[in-house]
Amino acid sequence: MNTKLLSIFAAAALLGLAGCNKAESPSEVQHDVAKAQENANENVAEERADQADTNADANRHVADASQDAAKEKAGSAYDVAVEKAKGAHDVAIQACEGQSGAAQKSCKEQADAQYDAAKANAKATYPDRG
């Protein structure tokens, strides 16, 4: 009984496989090709949309990073300007120490005024940092 059942299944499988190599009609082939082309075009369109989104996102990241870098540059330029002003102030104050009385006081006031002016200039030049 098992060999008879096995023979029936084998025959059915052979008939099924024989149908796989059967040529389709030209209209079926044309329809299948058109459908495959349509699917391919849809997939390409979806990938292009994804690519555009990815590019836009990357461009936003680049713009943000560029803006952050510009702020960092301005910040460090401000820091340099203020530090330069501090250094010049310290040197001027030390030079004033060689004088006495009203001359020393006037010299120190002038050094302080120059320092304040340099800081104000740095704040004006780099308003985001100052």
Backbone hydrogen bonds, N-H to C=O, Kabsch-Sander energy under -0.5 kcal/mol:
donor,donor_aa,acceptor,acceptor_aa,energy
5,L,1,M,-2.3
6,L,2,N,-2.6
7,S,3,T,-2.1
8,I,4,K,-1.9
9,F,5,L,-2.2
10,A,6,L,-2.3
11,A,7,S,-2.3
12,A,8,I,-2.4
13,A,9,F,-2.4
14,L,10,A,-2.3
15,L,11,A,-2.3
16,G,12,A,-2.2
17,L,13,A,-2.5
18,A,14,L,-2.2
19,G,15,L,-1.3
20,C,16,G,-0.6
20,C,17,L,-0.9
21,N,17,L,-0.7
22,K,19,G,-1.1
29,V,25,S,-2.5
30,Q,26,P,-2.7
31,H,27,S,-2.3
32,D,28,E,-2.8
33,V,29,V,-2.8
34,A,30,Q,-2.4
35,K,31,H,-2.5
36,A,32,D,-2.5
37,Q,33,V,-2.6
38,E,34,A,-2.5
39,N,35,K,-2.5
40,A,36,A,-2.4
41,N,37,Q,-2.7
42,E,38,E,-2.4
43,N,39,N,-2.4
44,V,40,A,-2.5
45,A,41,N,-2.5
46,E,42,E,-2.4
47,E,43,N,-2.3
48,R,44,V,-2.4
49,A,45,A,-2.1
50,D,46,E,-2.4
51,Q,47,E,-2.6
52,A,48,R,-2.5
53,D,49,A,-2.2
54,T,50,D,-2.6
55,N,51,Q,-2.9
56,A,52,A,-2.6
57,D,53,D,-2.4
58,A,54,T,-2.7
59,N,55,N,-2.7
60,R,56,A,-2.1
61,H,57,D,-2.2
62,V,58,A,-2.5
63,A,59,N,-2.6
64,D,60,R,-2.7
65,A,61,H,-2.7
66,S,62,V,-2.6
67,Q,63,A,-2.5
68,D,64,D,-2.7
69,A,65,A,-2.6
70,A,66,S,-2.3
71,K,67,Q,-2.2
72,E,68,D,-2.5
73,K,69,A,-2.7
74,A,70,A,-2.6
75,G,71,K,-2.8
76,S,72,E,-2.6
77,A,73,K,-2.4
78,Y,74,A,-2.5
79,D,75,G,-2.4
80,V,76,S,-2.1
81,A,77,A,-2.4
82,V,78,Y,-2.7
83,E,79,D,-2.5
84,K,80,V,-2.7
85,A,81,A,-2.1
86,K,82,V,-2.5
87,G,83,E,-2.5
88,A,84,K,-2.6
89,H,85,A,-2.3
90,D,86,K,-2.8
91,V,87,G,-2.3
92,A,88,A,-2.5
93,I,89,H,-2.8
94,Q,90,D,-2.2
95,A,91,V,-2.2
96,C,92,A,-1.8
97,E,93,I,-1.0
97,E,94,Q,-0.5
98,G,95,A,-1.2
99,Q,96,C,-2.1
103,A,100,S,-1.0
104,Q,100,S,-0.8
105,K,101,G,-2.1
106,S,102,A,-2.8
107,C,103,A,-2.4
108,K,104,Q,-2.6
109,E,105,K,-2.3
110,Q,106,S,-2.2
111,A,107,C,-2.2
112,D,108,K,-2.7
113,A,109,E,-2.4
114,Q,110,Q,-2.3
115,Y,111,A,-2.2
116,D,112,D,-2.8
117,A,113,A,-2.3
118,A,114,Q,-2.3
119,K,115,Y,-2.4
120,A,116,D,-2.4
121,N,117,A,-2.3
122,A,118,A,-2.1
123,K,119,K,-2.4
124,A,120,A,-2.2
125,T,121,N,-2.5
126,Y,122,A,-2.4
129,R,126,Y,-1.3
130,G,126,Y,-2.2
